[in-house]
Amino acid sequence: MNDHGFRIQRLCVNISPLPGSFLRQAGFEVAKREKEYVSELEPEQQLQELDQELPQEPAVMGAEVWKPRLLRPLKAFRHRNYRLFYGGQVISLTGTWIQQVALGWLVLQLTNSALLLGVVSSIGALPVLAFSLPAGVVADRFNKRNLLVLTQCCAMTLAFILAMLTHTHLINVYFIMGIGFLLGTVNSFDAPTRQSFVIEMVGREDLTNAIALNSAMFNSARIVGPAIAGALLAAVGTAGAFFVNSASFIAVIIGLLFMQVNHNVPMTHVTVAEGLKEGLQFIKRNRMVSGLLMLTAIVSIFSIPYAVLMPIFARDILKVGASGLGYLMSCVGAGALIGAVTLSSLGDIRWKGKLLLAGNLTFCTMLALFSFSGIWPLSLALLVGAGWGIMTNMALTNTLIQTCVPDQLRGRVMSVYTLMFLGLAPIGSLQAGVIAHWLGAPMAIRIGAAICATSALILSRRFVSSRA
């Protein structure tokens, strides 16, 4: 008997004038046969069938249905540890962006050289190239919360030293290089640990949402930080900006100390070399992960270094000074924030690979157009588009990699991601500085954007069809 037959028979039993005992027996037989029918359906059909039997209260049910949908972009915040982490990182990352903008301006004032801008940036990222892979093994072996407390304390100390040297007028480009190298060493351990710690705070179910929220946090700081940096540079100078960054680390350290975490060490009898080999073998076998890591390396070398050249655009091409430099960087952050909020609102979207490719091509196109622009409002608008593109590209790359990596390999695989994203930055900054020195900053950006877009199209076969 089909579904309609059951419902008609049940209706007849309910309205029949027959004695109660007969009615009860008939109702029992109908319920039994309907239960057998439902059990033969597919799981999704069973849910639909059972859902039809639930009592409906339109006004209340509507509120219950729409409330989770409205809160979907924020569902990772239901985890206490993630709320503590997020609050501290918002403040700390704002300080980091303040220091980055102020440092670029200080180097340009001290050296007046596009080449040295690239050299200083490359030295700061050089330790990631050497230490990020062993750092991944460390992240998989030890308590990630404690490691992050240690790295944040070290970064705070280095920021304070930089502020004091600048305040006392003892600063020079060699001190900046030395502090940059030490800070890069700290970041080589901090980045893979922080990336792989997210899943311990929110679980696999909310991982995609947490990554999108992290991107929103990062890019909110990118908007606010450079804008504050521009005001601080005009009001209290570079030393004041560095002092503010040093103080900002206190928030994230307090948040980490208040967390309650349970850490399980999955690899107790594996040497560092064996641990690295295991992670690299997984990457080699997985075509999507290896393709995404190659694309990340190309973006890091040829496109991301545009930020190193922003002081030149602000001072020499657009002629807007230090405050204008802050606005330029803030517009990139604004576009990236729009992309992050959009991704977190979409939830666990399908066809992430196609959207990733669209983000990459948008970023490269907007960046190339920016290099031709000498109009202030148009330049700001193009950087908003570039920010959307690079955020979409990097957030979906991170999501696709983490969703297909086993938990016990997460730290090591994310250390390779850190190596591709941050460790290769010295090469990118150096090549951008060299090309800008000989051909000009606009040409350096155009060449990098063209290489990046072409590579994304070639590698897209490995990830564009992914529904992960």
C-alpha positions as CSV (number, residue, x, y, z in Angstrom):
1,M,0.0,0.0,0.0
2,N,1.4,3.4,-0.9
3,D,1.7,6.5,1.3
4,H,-1.7,7.9,0.3
5,G,-3.5,4.6,1.0
6,F,-2.1,4.7,4.6
7,R,-3.3,8.2,5.2
8,I,-6.8,7.5,3.8
9,Q,-7.1,4.4,5.9
10,R,-6.0,6.2,9.0
11,L,-8.5,9.0,8.3
12,C,-11.3,6.4,8.0
13,V,-10.4,4.9,11.3
14,N,-10.4,8.3,13.0
15,I,-14.0,9.1,11.8
16,S,-15.6,5.7,12.0
17,P,-18.5,5.1,14.4
18,L,-17.3,1.6,15.3
19,P,-16.7,0.5,18.9
20,G,-13.6,1.8,20.7
21,S,-11.9,-1.6,21.0
22,F,-12.2,-2.2,17.3
23,L,-11.0,1.3,16.5
24,R,-7.9,0.8,18.8
25,Q,-7.1,-2.5,17.1
26,A,-7.5,-1.0,13.6
27,G,-5.4,2.0,14.6
28,F,-2.7,-0.3,15.9
29,E,-2.6,-2.3,12.7
30,V,-2.4,0.9,10.6
31,A,0.4,2.4,12.7
32,K,2.3,-0.9,12.5
33,R,2.0,-1.1,8.7
34,E,2.9,2.5,8.3
35,K,6.0,2.0,10.5
36,E,7.1,-0.9,8.3
37,Y,6.6,1.3,5.2
38,V,8.7,4.2,6.6
39,S,11.5,1.8,7.6
40,E,11.9,0.8,3.9
41,L,12.5,4.3,2.8
42,E,15.8,6.1,2.3
43,P,17.1,8.0,5.4
44,E,16.3,11.4,4.0
45,Q,12.7,10.2,3.0
46,Q,12.3,8.8,6.6
47,L,13.1,12.2,8.0
48,Q,10.7,13.9,5.7
49,E,7.9,11.3,6.5
50,L,8.4,11.7,10.2
51,D,8.6,15.4,10.0
52,Q,5.1,15.5,8.4
53,E,3.7,13.9,11.6
54,L,5.0,16.5,13.9
55,P,2.6,19.2,15.3
56,Q,3.0,22.5,13.5
57,E,2.9,25.8,15.3
58,P,3.6,28.4,12.6
59,A,4.6,31.4,14.6
60,V,6.9,29.5,17.0
61,M,8.3,27.2,14.4
62,G,9.2,30.1,12.2
63,A,11.3,31.7,15.0
64,E,13.0,28.4,15.7
65,V,13.9,27.8,12.0
66,W,15.1,31.3,11.3
67,K,17.2,31.9,14.4
68,P,19.9,29.3,13.6
69,R,20.0,30.6,10.0
70,L,20.6,34.2,11.2
71,L,23.3,33.0,13.6
72,R,25.0,30.7,11.1
73,P,27.9,33.1,10.4
74,L,28.7,33.2,14.1
75,K,28.2,29.5,15.1
76,A,31.9,29.0,16.0
77,F,31.3,31.5,18.9
78,R,29.3,28.9,20.8
79,H,32.7,27.5,21.9
80,R,34.1,29.4,24.9
81,N,37.8,28.8,24.0
82,Y,37.2,30.3,20.5
83,R,35.5,33.4,22.0
84,L,38.6,34.0,24.2
85,F,41.0,33.4,21.3
86,Y,39.0,35.6,19.0
87,G,38.8,38.6,21.4
88,G,42.5,38.6,22.1
89,Q,43.5,38.2,18.5
90,V,41.4,41.1,17.3
91,I,43.3,43.5,19.6
92,S,46.7,41.8,18.9
93,L,46.3,41.7,15.1
94,T,45.3,45.4,15.1
95,G,48.6,46.2,16.8
96,T,50.5,44.0,14.3
97,W,49.1,45.9,11.4
98,I,50.0,49.2,13.1
99,Q,53.6,48.0,13.4
100,Q,53.7,46.8,9.9
101,V,52.6,50.1,8.4
102,A,54.8,52.1,10.7
103,L,57.8,49.9,10.0
104,G,57.5,50.3,6.3
105,W,57.3,54.0,6.6
106,L,60.3,54.1,9.0
107,V,62.5,52.0,6.6
108,L,61.6,54.3,3.7
109,Q,62.6,57.3,5.8
110,L,65.9,55.8,6.9
111,T,66.9,54.4,3.5
112,N,64.8,56.0,0.8
113,S,65.3,52.8,-1.1
114,A,62.7,50.4,-2.7
115,L,65.3,47.7,-2.8
116,L,65.9,47.9,1.0
117,L,62.2,47.8,1.6
118,G,62.2,44.4,-0.1
119,V,65.4,43.3,1.7
120,V,64.1,44.2,5.2
121,S,60.8,42.4,4.5
122,S,62.6,39.3,3.2
123,I,64.9,39.1,6.2
124,G,61.9,39.2,8.5
125,A,60.3,36.2,6.8
126,L,63.5,34.3,6.2
127,P,63.4,32.2,9.4
128,V,60.0,30.8,8.4
129,L,61.8,29.2,5.5
130,A,64.2,27.4,7.8
131,F,62.0,26.6,10.9
132,S,58.4,26.1,9.8
133,L,58.7,22.4,9.0
134,P,60.2,21.4,12.3
135,A,57.7,23.7,14.0
136,G,54.9,21.6,12.5
137,V,56.3,18.5,14.3
138,V,56.5,20.6,17.6
139,A,52.9,21.7,17.1
140,D,51.7,18.1,16.8
141,R,53.7,17.0,19.9
142,F,53.1,19.6,22.5
143,N,50.2,21.6,24.0
144,K,49.4,24.2,21.4
145,R,47.9,26.7,23.9
146,N,51.2,26.8,25.9
147,L,53.2,27.1,22.7
148,L,51.1,30.1,21.6
149,V,51.5,31.8,25.0
150,L,55.3,31.5,24.6
151,T,55.4,32.8,21.1
152,Q,53.1,35.8,22.0
153,C,55.3,36.7,24.9
154,C,58.4,36.7,22.7
155,A,56.7,38.8,20.0
156,M,55.6,41.3,22.7
157,T,59.2,41.6,24.0
158,L,60.6,42.2,20.5
159,A,58.0,44.9,19.8
160,F,58.9,46.7,23.0
161,I,62.6,46.6,22.1
162,L,61.8,48.1,18.7
163,A,59.8,50.8,20.3
164,M,62.5,51.7,22.8
165,L,65.2,51.8,20.1
166,T,63.1,54.1,18.0
167,H,62.1,56.3,20.9
168,T,65.8,56.8,21.9
169,H,66.8,57.5,18.3
170,L,69.2,54.5,18.3
171,I,67.3,52.7,15.6
172,N,68.9,52.0,12.2
173,V,68.2,49.6,9.4
174,Y,70.5,46.9,10.8
175,F,68.7,46.8,14.1
176,I,65.4,46.6,12.2
177,M,66.8,43.6,10.2
178,G,68.0,41.9,13.4
179,I,64.6,42.3,15.2
180,G,62.8,41.3,12.0
181,F,64.8,38.0,11.9
182,L,64.0,37.2,15.5
183,L,60.3,38.0,15.0
184,G,60.3,35.8,11.9
185,T,61.7,32.9,14.0
186,V,58.9,33.4,16.5
187,N,56.3,33.5,13.7
188,S,57.7,30.3,12.2
189,F,56.5,28.4,15.3
190,D,53.4,30.6,16.0
191,A,51.7,30.3,12.6
192,P,51.4,26.5,12.2
193,T,50.5,26.1,15.8
194,R,47.8,28.7,15.6
195,Q,46.4,27.3,12.3
196,S,46.2,23.7,13.7
197,F,44.8,24.9,17.1
198,V,41.6,26.1,15.6
199,I,40.1,22.6,15.2
200,E,40.9,21.9,18.9
201,M,38.8,24.9,19.9
202,V,35.7,24.4,17.6
203,G,35.8,20.8,16.3
204,R,35.6,19.6,12.7
205,E,31.9,20.6,12.4
206,D,32.6,24.3,12.9
207,L,36.0,24.4,11.3
208,T,35.0,26.1,8.0
209,N,33.0,28.7,9.9
210,A,35.9,29.4,12.3
211,I,38.4,29.8,9.4
212,A,36.0,32.3,7.7
213,L,35.7,34.2,11.0
214,N,39.4,34.2,11.4
215,S,39.7,35.8,8.0
216,A,37.1,38.3,9.0
217,M,39.1,39.1,12.2
218,F,42.4,39.4,10.3
219,N,40.9,41.7,7.7
220,S,39.0,43.8,10.3
221,A,42.4,44.4,11.9
222,R,43.8,45.2,8.4
223,I,41.2,47.9,8.1
224,V,41.5,49.4,11.6
225,G,45.2,48.9,12.1
226,P,46.5,50.8,9.1
227,A,44.0,53.6,9.7
228,I,45.1,53.9,13.3
229,A,48.8,53.7,12.2
230,G,48.3,56.6,9.9
231,A,46.9,58.7,12.7
232,L,49.6,57.6,15.2
233,L,52.4,58.3,12.7
234,A,51.1,61.8,12.3
235,A,50.4,62.3,16.1
236,V,53.1,60.5,18.0
237,G,55.5,59.1,15.4
238,T,56.8,55.6,14.7
239,A,57.9,54.9,18.3
240,G,54.4,55.5,19.6
241,A,53.0,53.1,17.0
242,F,55.5,50.4,18.1
243,F,54.6,50.9,21.8
244,V,50.9,50.4,21.0
245,N,51.7,47.1,19.2
246,S,53.7,45.9,22.2
247,A,50.8,46.5,24.6
248,S,48.3,44.8,22.2
249,F,49.8,41.4,22.9
250,I,48.6,41.5,26.5
251,A,45.0,40.8,25.4
252,V,45.8,37.6,23.4
253,I,48.0,36.3,26.2
254,I,45.3,36.7,28.8
255,G,42.7,35.0,26.5
256,L,45.0,32.0,26.0
257,L,45.7,31.7,29.8
258,F,41.9,31.6,30.5
259,M,41.3,28.7,28.1
260,Q,40.5,25.2,29.2
261,V,42.0,22.7,26.8
262,N,42.6,19.0,26.8
263,H,45.6,18.0,24.7
264,N,46.3,14.5,23.4
265,V,49.7,13.8,22.0
266,P,49.2,11.5,19.0
267,M,52.8,10.9,18.1
268,T,55.0,9.8,21.0
269,H,57.5,7.4,19.3
270,V,58.2,9.3,16.1
271,T,61.4,11.2,15.5
272,V,61.3,14.7,13.9
273,A,62.6,13.3,10.6
274,E,60.0,10.5,10.6
275,G,57.3,13.0,11.4
276,L,58.3,15.3,8.6
277,K,58.5,12.4,6.2
278,E,55.0,11.3,7.0
279,G,53.5,14.7,6.5
280,L,55.3,15.2,3.2
281,Q,54.3,11.8,1.9
282,F,50.6,12.7,2.5
283,I,51.0,15.9,0.6
284,K,52.7,14.1,-2.3
285,R,49.8,11.5,-2.5
286,N,47.0,14.1,-2.4
287,R,46.9,16.0,-5.7
288,M,44.5,18.6,-4.4
289,V,46.6,19.5,-1.4
290,S,49.8,19.6,-3.4
291,G,48.2,21.8,-6.1
292,L,46.8,24.2,-3.5
293,L,50.2,24.4,-1.8
294,M,51.9,25.1,-5.1
295,L,49.4,27.9,-5.9
296,T,50.0,29.4,-2.4
297,A,53.7,29.5,-3.1
298,I,53.2,31.3,-6.4
299,V,50.8,33.8,-4.8
300,S,53.3,34.4,-2.0
301,I,56.2,35.0,-4.3
302,F,54.6,37.0,-7.1
303,S,51.4,38.7,-5.7
304,I,51.5,39.2,-2.0
305,P,54.7,41.4,-2.2
306,Y,52.5,44.2,-3.5
307,A,52.2,45.3,0.1
308,V,55.9,45.9,0.3
309,L,55.7,48.5,-2.5
310,M,52.7,50.4,-1.1
311,P,54.8,53.1,0.6
312,I,56.2,54.0,-2.9
313,F,52.7,54.3,-4.4
314,A,51.6,56.4,-1.4
315,R,54.5,58.8,-1.5
316,D,55.7,59.0,-5.2
317,I,52.7,58.0,-7.4
318,L,49.5,58.9,-5.6
319,K,51.3,61.6,-3.4
320,V,49.1,61.0,-0.3
321,G,51.8,60.6,2.4
322,A,51.7,58.4,5.5
323,S,48.0,58.9,6.2
324,G,47.2,57.9,2.6
325,L,49.3,54.8,3.0
326,G,47.1,53.8,5.9
327,Y,44.0,54.3,3.8
328,L,45.4,52.2,1.0
329,M,46.1,49.2,3.3
330,S,42.7,49.7,5.0
331,C,40.9,49.4,1.6
332,V,42.5,46.0,1.0
333,G,41.3,45.0,4.4
334,A,37.8,46.3,3.7
335,G,37.5,44.2,0.6
336,A,38.9,41.2,2.4
337,L,36.4,41.7,5.3
338,I,33.5,41.7,2.8
339,G,34.7,38.4,1.4
340,A,35.2,36.9,4.8
341,V,31.7,37.9,6.0
342,T,30.2,36.5,2.8
343,L,32.0,33.2,3.2
344,S,30.9,32.8,6.8
345,S,27.3,33.6,5.9
346,L,27.3,31.0,3.1
347,G,28.3,28.2,5.5
348,D,29.6,25.0,4.2
349,I,29.3,25.9,0.5
350,R,29.8,23.5,-2.4
351,W,32.2,24.2,-5.3
352,K,34.8,25.9,-3.1
353,G,37.4,25.2,-5.8
354,K,35.6,27.3,-8.4
355,L,35.1,30.2,-6.0
356,L,38.8,30.0,-5.0
357,L,39.8,30.4,-8.7
358,A,37.4,33.3,-9.1
359,G,38.9,35.0,-6.1
360,N,42.5,34.5,-7.4
361,L,41.7,35.9,-10.8
362,T,39.8,38.9,-9.3
363,F,42.8,39.7,-7.1
364,C,45.2,39.6,-9.9
365,T,43.0,41.7,-12.2
366,M,42.3,44.4,-9.6
367,L,46.0,44.5,-8.7
368,A,47.1,44.9,-12.3
369,L,44.5,47.7,-12.8
370,F,45.7,49.4,-9.6
371,S,49.2,49.5,-11.0
372,F,48.0,51.7,-13.9
373,S,45.9,54.0,-11.8
374,G,47.1,57.5,-10.7
375,I,43.6,58.5,-9.5
376,W,43.2,58.4,-5.7
377,P,39.5,57.3,-5.4
378,L,39.9,54.8,-8.2
379,S,43.0,53.3,-6.6
380,L,41.1,52.8,-3.3
381,A,38.2,51.1,-5.1
382,L,40.5,48.7,-7.0
383,L,42.2,47.7,-3.7
384,V,38.8,46.9,-2.2
385,G,38.3,44.4,-5.1
386,A,41.8,43.1,-4.7
387,G,41.2,42.5,-1.0
388,W,38.0,40.5,-1.7
389,G,39.9,38.4,-4.2
390,I,42.9,37.5,-2.0
391,M,40.8,36.8,1.0
392,T,38.6,34.4,-0.9
393,N,41.6,32.7,-2.4
394,M,43.5,32.2,0.9
395,A,40.5,31.4,3.1
396,L,39.2,28.7,0.8
397,T,42.7,27.3,0.3
398,N,43.0,27.0,4.1
399,T,39.6,25.4,4.3
400,L,40.1,22.9,1.6
401,I,43.5,21.8,3.0
402,Q,42.3,21.4,6.6
403,T,39.1,19.5,5.7
404,C,40.9,16.7,4.0
405,V,43.9,16.4,6.4
406,P,43.9,13.8,9.2
407,D,44.0,15.3,12.7
408,Q,47.3,13.7,13.5
409,L,49.0,15.3,10.5
410,R,47.4,18.7,10.8
411,G,50.3,20.5,12.4
412,R,52.8,19.2,9.9
413,V,50.6,19.9,6.8
414,M,49.8,23.4,8.0
415,S,53.5,24.0,8.6
416,V,54.1,23.3,4.9
417,Y,51.2,25.8,4.2
418,T,53.0,28.3,6.5
419,L,56.3,27.6,4.6
420,M,54.6,28.3,1.2
421,F,52.6,31.4,2.5
422,L,55.2,33.0,4.8
423,G,58.5,31.2,4.3
424,L,58.7,32.1,0.6
425,A,57.9,35.7,1.3
426,P,61.6,36.6,1.4
427,I,61.9,35.6,-2.2
428,G,58.8,37.5,-3.1
429,S,59.8,40.6,-1.3
430,L,63.3,40.5,-2.9
431,Q,62.1,40.0,-6.4
432,A,59.5,42.8,-6.0
433,G,62.2,45.1,-4.7
434,V,64.6,44.3,-7.5
435,I,62.1,44.7,-10.2
436,A,60.8,47.9,-8.7
437,H,64.3,49.2,-8.5
438,W,65.0,48.6,-12.2
439,L,61.6,48.8,-13.8
440,G,59.5,50.7,-11.3
441,A,56.9,49.6,-8.7
442,P,53.9,49.5,-11.1
443,M,55.7,47.1,-13.5
444,A,56.7,44.9,-10.6
445,I,53.0,44.5,-9.6
446,R,51.9,43.9,-13.2
447,I,54.5,41.1,-13.8
448,G,53.5,39.4,-10.5
449,A,49.8,39.5,-11.2
450,A,50.2,38.0,-14.7
451,I,52.3,35.1,-13.4
452,C,49.9,34.5,-10.5
453,A,46.8,34.4,-12.7
454,T,48.4,32.2,-15.3
455,S,49.5,29.7,-12.7
456,A,46.1,29.6,-11.1
457,L,44.5,28.6,-14.4
458,I,47.0,25.9,-15.0
459,L,46.7,24.4,-11.5
460,S,42.9,24.8,-11.3
461,R,42.4,21.2,-12.6
462,R,43.5,19.9,-9.3
463,F,41.0,21.7,-7.1
464,V,38.3,23.5,-9.2
465,S,35.9,20.5,-9.2
466,S,36.2,20.0,-5.4
467,R,32.9,19.9,-3.4
468,A,34.7,19.5,-0.1
